[in-house]
């Protein structure tokens, strides 16, 4: 279902074991834990020390990997990927990981993020005779690595990533090495874990927990991590780095049981709800949250306000985020297929409705309508993030600026558009306080980006990794 949310980026997972083990199954379960980050396609590449074997297709992890798929997929190391793409690029050729051959043998890559100079670099490579099989950023990086292969894989990787600009959490696989890279601003998350003596690289710590592993640490901004039979080594490929993780990782994208850059996602959302009440109080009978990412903030709002928290919306867990409806009119009606009011709880009551964000406003309006139809007396809409005014260029599929309701309308106008009795947003300072006052990418709120956005980027449709 296309709803009033930013679209997810992607999720990556990698494992290196000194002993032959079922790395395919471990990667499968790791990707399962990261399924919320992308539901269009998934893939796994495995190395047995001599050759790389790949399987990928369109669909959820459980759809792509049936039991018989893993026959013959045995090895010591693997990488996997779950993907969300922009409209028009939903095809198997763009599924990841991408597997290729180069001077040193076989290599595979999986990427979460977006390269703002991908088009320029791609054109330069094409002018040099390189032929591309896909339209995604990851293949640009793969070809850059291949061009520098004679320098050795480690130098080739460093040279390649120094030529690109943007956000990236990358896992790379050769016959005998697992490599992870995080961009110098740390916009996209990547962490390190262990399961027994095997090392793991993945987008979120929840994936390490899912396979029975132990979280070690986050990959630092601008860090290259190389894992092979000698163990783990790492180095920074740039001197000056500044961790500016995407704030929406904490607001919406990440699972609440993940910890990113030392910040627990669930705790930060509860804290955001508490601060939201202090900034935007309401007199009401019950606080409810929009499942799933609005629930923690609703719990925080209820705690701070002493207004009882209750369940007011029921989510149909069998309608995934990729549910497709043919047009805008049908999409708006289909919101009630995914979320429906619990009439017995909301009828005759003044409700505080907490959501994590408002992007276009279409779903917010429909949710208010659903609650009013169920008999809610008043609906006070509260948003546990600042007003979204600008697009993202670093791996989130956002509408053009003119489609963002927060960029074209004042607060009262947004309130009228969604039909609420009152409306309040968390301030940027409030968000930073909830996150511990660290540095974050807040470009979609204030238009200030850690990396210069491409010229006329609103008109570009770069393929997100």
C-alpha positions, 0 to 999 in steps of 0.5 A: 500500500502506498501510504503517507510515509517515507519509503524504506531504504534497504537492509544489508547483512553479511557473515564470515565464518572460519568454519563451513556452516549454514551461512545461508540460513543465518543470512536468511534469518538476518534478512527476515529481521530486516524485512521492514527495510524493504519488501520488493526484492531480496537476495543472497550470495554465498562463497565456499572459498572458491566460487560465489553462488547467487540467488535473488528474486522479486518478493519477500524473503520467505517468498524468494527463499524456499527450502530447495533454494538452499541446496548447494548453497554452502559456504563460509561467508555470505551477504544478503539484501532486502530492497525497496526501490523507486517507482518504475525500477521494480524488476529482478535485474535491479535486485541485489546483491550484484555479482560480477567477475573482475581481475581478482576473481568474483565479487558481490556487493549490496548497498543501502543508501543513495549516491548523489553523484552516481549519474556523473560517475556512471556516465564517465564509466560508460564513456570509458567503455563500461557496460551496465546491466542494471540502473542502480548505484551499487553497480557503479561502485562495483565497476569502480572497484573492478577498475582498481583491481590490480591494486588489490581488493582493499585499495580498490575498495578505498579508491572506489568509495572515495570517488562517490558521494552520498550515503551508503552502508555497503557489504562486499563479498569476495571468495575469502573476504567480507568487507563493510563500508559506511559513509563519512557522515554515517547517514545509513546505519551499519553494525558489527556482531558475532555469533560464536566465532563468526562475524556479522555485518548488518544494517540494524542490531535487531538482525544480530539478535534474530540469529542469536548473535552478540552486538559488538559495535557500530561501524564508524562513519568513514570506516572500512571493515575487512573480515577474513581468516585473520580476523577483523581489521579496520581503518578510516578512509577519510580524516574528518568524519562526523556522525550524522545518522538519518533522524528518520531511522529513529523516528520510523525506519528502524525496528524499536528493538534496535540500537543505532549509534548508541541510541535505543530506538524504542527509548528515543520514541518514548522520550519523543512522545513525552517531549511532544506532550510538554510542547503540545498538550491536549485535554483528552480521555485517551491516547492512541498510537498509529501502529506500529511506529507511532505506538512508542511515542503514544506511550510516552505522551500518555506517561507524561500527560497522565491520560490513559493509553489505549488501543484505538486502531487495529492493524491487519498484519497480513496487509504488507507495505507493498500492497498495490492499489491502482490509483490514488482514489483506491489507495485512500480508501484502502487505508481502512484495509490496513488500519481499522478503528476499535470502536468500543474503545474510541466511541464518545471519547476525546482522542489524542492520536499520535503518529510518527510523521505526516508526509502528504497528509492523505493517510492522516486525513483518512485515519481521522475519518475512520476514528470519527466514523467510529464515534470519536468525540474529538481528535487531537492529532500529534506528530512525534517528529518535526514538520517534513518540508524538504525531500531526502536525497540520501536513500529515502524515496520522498515525494517532490517538495510540492507534494509535501504538505508541510512545505506548502501549508501552514499548521492551521491549514494542515489541521483543516486538511486532515480534519483534526480538532487540533494539530501539534508537531514535535520541534526540531529541538525536541527531537534532538533532545529525545535523541540525546542532542547528537548530530543527525541528518535533519535535511527533510526538516530544515533543508540543511544536508550533510552533503550538498544535494544534486542540482535540481535533485527534485527532478532526478530519479536516482535508483536507491540501493 
